[in-house]
Amino acid sequence: MVTESLRYWEQVGADLEACPPGGRWRAYCDSLNRRWLREVLGGRRYRCALKTDLFDEAVGEGIGPSFADRVVGIDVAESTARLAKERPGLAASACDVRCLPFRDGAFDLVISLSTLDHFSDTGEISRALGEIRRVLAPGGALAITLDNLSNPYVRLRNGLGWGLLSRSGLVPYFVGATMTRKQLGDALGANGFRVVQSTAIMHVPRVVMVPLAERVGPERLKTALARFEGLRRWPTRYRTGLFLAMLARAD
């Protein structure tokens, strides 16, 4: 059965194909994600990795095959998966992260970058975590990011509701439920994971920087972004980071 949610994401993918976003902001997001993954994975190269959505690869370079010998990418939208298939070193297909068509323990790394914060409630996040644990081999790693409710902007934005956000144009895509740091840690533990590391990433004020990224010189932009990202070393990082980021191991 084709749901309203699936129709929505299929249309998102179709719009990306007609007019793909790109530019400096997209490149910055990809580089930031790659840097965080390099840090938390410690330079280790995995045998087989699963990426739980393909937006990054559909609109930009994405994370690439840097972290595993084989990378399988999925997306709920066939339209988005089709765009991502053009990326080298990536096997892309369409499926739902809450019902994965892979055998138990098929992967030793799962990368989930702001995928699970597009569901309508936190119960679906927990359901997806259970399915990710099923396909992850014992001792395997899950690198996950979600919208960070400790950030005042994110909390305010999410509290406005999708109807208002959609009409206002403040966000380009559906904003779903997310979890606090404690809630995510508890949900990971309940689904057979052990949290190894937790932090917050992307400290740039996105609502301001996105429209400015293409208007300022590349060197000025690079300097400004680096200064903001320095906030990740501060004790207040959970207040300034837009995404909660955790590394967990499958027990």
Buried (B, 14 or more C-beta within 10 A) or exposed (E): EEEEBBEBBBEBBBEBBEEEBEEBBBEBBBBBBBEBBEBBBEEEEBEBBBBBBBBBBBBBBBBBBBBBEBBBBBBBBBBBBBBBBEBEEBEBBBBBBBEBEBEEBBBBBBBBBBBBBBBEEBEBBBBBBBBBBBBBBEEBBBBBBBBBBBBEEBBEBBEEEBEEBBEEEEBEEBBBBBBBBEBBBBBBEEBBBEBEEBBBBBBBEBEEBBEBBEEBEEEEBEEBBEEBBEBBEEEEBBBBBBBBBBBBBBE
